[in-house]
Amino acid sequence: PGEVSRVKDLLYPSMAVLHKLLSQLFSWSGISFLLQLMGTALLAVVGVWTLRLLVRHAWYTHRLSCFNKPPTHSWLIGHLGQMQSTEEGLQQVDELVQTYKHSCSWFFGPFYHMVRVFHPDYVKPLLMASANITMKDEFVYGHLRPWLGRSLLISNGEEWSRKRRLLTPAFHFDILKNYIVTFNSSTNTMHNKWHRLVAGGTTNIEMFDHVTLMTLDSLLKCAFSYQSNCQESTSQYVSAIMELSDLLIDRRFRILHQWDWIYWKTEQGKRFKQALSVVHRFTRDVVQMRRALIDQQRETETLTSMTTAQQKKKDFVDLILLSKDEDGQGLTDEEIQAEANTFMFAGHDTTASAICWTLYNLARHPHYQEKCRQEVMELMQGRDGHEIEWEDLSNLPFTTMCIKESLRLHSPVQAVTRKYTQDVALPGDLTVPQGVICLVSLYGTHHNPEVWTNPHEFDPLRFEPTNTQSRSSHGFIPFSSGPRNCIGQKFAMAELRVVVALTLLRFRLTPGVNPEAGSGSGKVRRLPQLVLRAEGGLWLQLEDLNESSFGNK
Ligand code: HEM
């Protein structure tokens, strides 16, 4: 009882103080005091935040004053809203290139400053800068993170460099050789569909629908050895990938959807999450299954037979599962899933866009189309059937020139963005300050009249070896360049050559008509989204040059 009364003695005074304080707070004067306190705190936070923004703004305005700045709508919002993902947006880039020749500064008021670069001499120091100081910005790449995790495309620094070392062997020529059979068979499936459509009287065909399914089909076989049959019937995984790509584009144009906490509550955010769960479940299951298989083989097989088993493995997931760094460490299952998702994301739309625009350019230039066809026919002379082999790829020089010219004129990727942790010096005493977003315009560089005469004309002869020697190394950069260039470029170039060669062997192409646009001018309006597309699709007329069907059905 003595202890209890001591505790009571101690507690009662403090309880009394607490009671007084609470009653004061909950009295009218207390509430108003509390509100005043909160209001002052809020004002202080907003004040500090605004001051920080103003100082940052003044700092970047000063540092970027060496760059030309196109006129803005207002001092507050700057160029916000002036960059459009439309045909007009691309024409605006042409105007910037005409006017400013190499670079200009840009201001997405009230927060973001940007440097836009579109001349090879200015692009080069930025793309060739060490990967240690190069960063992918969350502002631009952040929306990809829920899908791609911390993968090669969006990671930075040491994490990126380790992943790049581990993944590079998967794109070695010796590995890519094995995929040629897949490129042939996926193309055959697409051509058999075209063959049936033409036989049934449908000759006007939208290319992106068909070619995107074909590139997804072939990537699924190369990445996961998965026979999705997605060109012939609906695949839940493929539909989910397409949904994710569409939703990413949609999100770009909705200001409120930029904040995750708002986005995930919207109808689009919920659809994104749903599609994400389909895609992630698929990749997780494949990786876990393969890991189990490899572990099982390790246990049961001798070292020699293991080597043979390893050699037999051909798909990306197997190769990545087996790759180890200098310390004998490989990637975790989560990391492998992220990379597999990235290959699917980065590889299907880009290659589809490149194929569609190449076919479109050849349709518009029948003499070049015929020259390519002759080249392919000579190559295939005396052979049974149509099968492009690895060794054939280097024997298609003119077709390759047409593909490259198409990649210049209609680059699938319009621009890449970077940030640097140090200042980067450009020619003419210009400096890109650390932390500022740099938009390297692949489109602008490829259409810069200082580099290319008549840049809007399709002229494959630009890529004749004698003509390429005198050109700047950074005038042609569809796969970007430097340490963060495209890891899949040889894969893509091989697939492009197989698809274009087989298509020309089997079909004659002429410009088609978008049925919804009616019989208007037929002028194609470019649509720069995640990759370059065409408004209302890209329509071509097909004439079947062969009676029978092709290869696998
Ligand atoms: C014609 C087809 C393709 C084009 C035009 C293309 C273009 C590009 C470009 C411009 C970049 C740099 C992106 C940036 O810096 O933000 C890039 C990066 C990348 N690409 Fe491709 N790509 C193509 C096909 C592929 C394929 C088939 C794959 C995989 C199978 C692939 C995988 C990647 C990856 C993983 C990166 C990130 C590399 C890194 O940061 O280390 N790409 N691609």
Residues whose N, C-alpha, C, O or C-beta is under 5 A from the ligand:
A	BS01	HEM	L152 L153 F343 A346 G347 T350 T351 A354 P412 V413 V416 P478 F479 S480 P483 R484 N485 C486 I487 G488 F491 A492
